[in-house]
Amino acid sequence: MTSYCITLKNCAFFARHGIYSEEETLGQRFFVDAELEVDGGTSLETDDLDGTADYGAVFRLIERIVLGKRRYLIEALALEVAREICREFPMVKQAEITIRKPNAPVPGVLDYVSVTVRYPEADA
């Protein structure tokens, strides 16, 4: 069976995650990358959307989660995104989710803070 990777890069959202009250009040941009390891099944041979993870539907799922419940940790947000993708799309064998927070409240100059979560872990 052939496996392949679907990648969504730089999905942008305005949300209110973070530990500080100002982050909830003001909100900020978040950028999400999703790299999905997909079991090909017969979808590659048959050109059938039903056998793969529709990346438009994946984007909408990511959007619903990121714009939904406030999380203090972007790590927790990334894990929720990864778990839900694997639950909604059983052909996805592993989801690697990176979330970037360009306006992290850090006392210094940086481009962004990011976290990456892989679910499930390779040896799980």
C-alpha positions as semicolon CSV with decimal commas, in nm:
position;residue;x (nm);y (nm);z (nm)
1;M;0,000;0,000;0,000
2;T;0,126;0,346;-0,086
3;S;0,135;0,618;0,175
4;Y;0,178;0,988;0,105
5;C;0,193;1,322;0,280
6;I;-0,057;1,609;0,268
7;T;0,082;1,943;0,387
8;L;-0,109;2,258;0,473
9;K;0,133;2,548;0,529
10;N;0,082;2,877;0,704
11;C;-0,291;2,857;0,778
12;A;-0,356;3,194;0,943
13;F;-0,609;3,269;1,216
14;F;-0,682;3,549;1,461
15;A;-0,749;3,396;1,803
16;R;-0,717;3,454;2,177
17;H;-0,485;3,183;2,315
18;G;-0,225;3,245;2,583
19;I;-0,183;3,273;2,958
20;Y;-0,211;3,650;2,992
21;S;-0,542;3,834;3,012
22;E;-0,419;4,078;2,745
23;E;-0,383;3,788;2,504
24;E;-0,747;3,700;2,558
25;T;-0,862;4,062;2,536
26;L;-0,656;4,172;2,236
27;G;-0,609;3,844;2,050
28;Q;-0,333;3,785;1,797
29;R;-0,240;3,594;1,483
30;F;-0,155;3,227;1,490
31;F;-0,011;3,027;1,200
32;V;-0,065;2,652;1,169
33;D;0,121;2,398;0,956
34;A;-0,021;2,047;0,927
35;E;0,175;1,758;0,782
36;L;-0,040;1,448;0,751
37;E;0,087;1,097;0,681
38;V;-0,194;0,933;0,487
39;D;-0,254;0,566;0,409
40;G;-0,316;0,566;0,036
41;G;-0,556;0,276;0,021
42;T;-0,687;0,266;-0,334
43;S;-0,754;0,641;-0,363
44;L;-0,434;0,704;-0,561
45;E;-0,527;0,435;-0,812
46;T;-0,897;0,523;-0,836
47;D;-0,865;0,903;-0,808
48;D;-1,135;0,891;-0,540
49;L;-1,172;1,171;-0,285
50;D;-1,351;0,942;-0,039
51;G;-1,029;0,748;0,022
52;T;-0,818;1,046;0,120
53;A;-0,822;1,338;0,363
54;D;-0,995;1,628;0,189
55;Y;-0,759;1,915;0,266
56;G;-1,041;2,170;0,249
57;A;-1,221;1,977;0,524
58;V;-0,893;1,950;0,718
59;F;-0,850;2,329;0,697
60;R;-1,205;2,386;0,824
61;L;-1,142;2,149;1,115
62;I;-0,820;2,331;1,209
63;E;-1,004;2,663;1,183
64;R;-1,290;2,546;1,407
65;I;-1,046;2,430;1,676
66;V;-0,815;2,733;1,665
67;L;-1,108;2,976;1,672
68;G;-1,286;2,774;1,942
69;K;-1,201;2,721;2,308
70;R;-0,921;2,936;2,446
71;R;-0,606;2,745;2,538
72;Y;-0,333;2,873;2,768
73;L;-0,068;2,663;2,590
74;I;-0,021;2,644;2,215
75;E;0,114;2,295;2,287
76;A;-0,231;2,190;2,407
77;L;-0,389;2,356;2,104
78;A;-0,154;2,169;1,867
79;L;-0,230;1,836;2,036
80;E;-0,605;1,895;2,006
81;V;-0,569;1,975;1,635
82;A;-0,359;1,662;1,573
83;R;-0,593;1,432;1,767
84;E;-0,906;1,565;1,597
85;I;-0,756;1,532;1,249
86;C;-0,667;1,167;1,319
87;R;-1,014;1,105;1,465
88;E;-1,206;1,272;1,180
89;F;-0,989;1,126;0,903
90;P;-0,903;0,763;0,987
91;M;-0,677;0,734;0,683
92;V;-0,439;0,984;0,850
93;K;-0,188;0,769;1,035
94;Q;0,005;1,056;1,191
95;A;-0,046;1,431;1,211
96;E;0,241;1,669;1,276
97;I;0,108;2,011;1,378
98;T;0,319;2,323;1,417
99;I;0,170;2,637;1,563
100;R;0,355;2,968;1,540
101;K;0,278;3,267;1,761
102;P;0,452;3,577;1,617
103;N;0,350;3,814;1,896
104;A;0,441;3,598;2,193
105;P;0,488;3,808;2,507
106;V;0,863;3,752;2,531
107;P;1,099;4,022;2,663
108;G;1,310;4,036;2,350
109;V;1,307;4,051;1,973
110;L;1,214;3,736;1,782
111;D;1,019;3,635;1,473
112;Y;0,789;3,391;1,652
113;V;0,759;3,114;1,906
114;S;0,649;2,777;1,772
115;V;0,567;2,430;1,894
116;T;0,535;2,106;1,702
117;V;0,330;1,807;1,816
118;R;0,321;1,463;1,651
119;Y;0,019;1,243;1,711
120;P;0,026;0,957;1,759
121;E;0,392;0,915;1,842
122;A;0,579;0,686;1,602
123;D;0,630;0,409;1,860
124;A;0,284;0,442;2,016
